[in-house]
Amino acid sequence: MLGSTTKYWVYGPVDAAVTIVIAHGYRGEHHGLEPVIAQLPNVRWIGPDMPGFGESTPMTEAPHSIPGYARWLTEFIEGVGATGSAVLLGHSFGSIISSQAIASGLRPRGLVLVNPIAISGLDGPNRVATAVTVGFYRLAGRLPRRIGDYLLRHWLVTQFVSVSLAKTKDKDLRRWIHSEHHTYFSGFSNRDVVVEAFEASISAHVGEFAAQIPVPTLLVAAELDDITPIQAVRDLKDAFPDARLTELAGVGHLIHYEVPVLAAEAIGEFVGALPRDGNASA
């Protein structure tokens, strides 16, 4: 798709009543949503690694921007034969891409946004941390490629991000979350892709597209999200023609790691209530 060799994984029964296609978060890949996937074994899940991340190669026919990724996502869903029949799930960065794709004409059965980016990443609650993060990625993009790549993959950078995002007090769970981040957070193709995608992540937000999304939508938001304040998601809900909101207390930007059971319960209830599409093939 758009010059990317896109790798994807399929979970669950082929004849499931519901298929969910995943658009994962920034510097993530398909593994990240597996704790949620495990809670809904009767759903068919299709989890690609987005271009430039995990095992998928970068795009050569589109930039790694929100419009570029949205075009790729639309072509991917068409390529796996899920157009019109699948529910689309976007997590974090993937929530912006999914929203752009639907605003541009993609029509899934429904939309699930987990930790949706409701406002610009530049307007998050911690302006100092945001400024440092933006400066870090831009510095990495300007330095010689080898040095920039080294900085982006450095153990301390990954550990800092993981410690900052994890809210659970469970020591074993925190240890596992850090292990997951160290295993997958640096699984990107090269420095240029990860910097380009970072600039994309702060260039847009779901609120820009909400009014143009006609499909039923579920927002799964976290009370302690450091990226998007919970009030911003409450305000975002009212911008959709048809949306419901599930708020999860005591968790931050890692809903999929910290409370996968609660996330799956909300998703299962939502997809179970969607109208059945007579033309669905999945």
HELIX and SHEET records of a PDB file:
HELIX    1   1 HIS A   30  LEU A   33  5                                   4    
HELIX    2   2 GLU A   34  ILE A   37  1                                   4    
HELIX    3   3 ILE A   66  GLY A   79  1                                  14    
HELIX    4   4 PHE A   93  ALA A  103  1                                  11    
HELIX    5   5 GLY A  121  ASP A  123  5                                   3    
HELIX    6   6 ARG A  127  ARG A  142  1                                  16    
HELIX    7   7 ARG A  145  ARG A  153  1                                   9    
HELIX    8   8 TRP A  155  LEU A  165  1                                  11    
HELIX    9   9 LYS A  171  TYR A  184  1                                  14    
HELIX   10  10 ARG A  191  SER A  201  1                                  11    
HELIX   11  11 VAL A  206  GLU A  208  5                                   3    
HELIX   12  12 ALA A  210  GLN A  212  5                                   3    
HELIX   13  13 ILE A  230  LYS A  237  1                                   8    
HELIX   14  14 ILE A  255  GLU A  258  1                                   4    
HELIX   15  15 PRO A  260  GLY A  272  1                                  13    
SHEET    1   A 7 TYR A   8  TYR A  11  0                                        
SHEET    2   A 7 ARG A  44  PRO A  48 -1                                        
SHEET    3   A 7 THR A  19  ALA A  23  1                                        
SHEET    4   A 7 VAL A  87  HIS A  91  1                                        
SHEET    5   A 7 GLY A 110  VAL A 114  1                                        
SHEET    6   A 7 THR A 217  ALA A 222  1                                        
SHEET    7   A 7 ALA A 243  LEU A 248  1                                        
END                                                                             
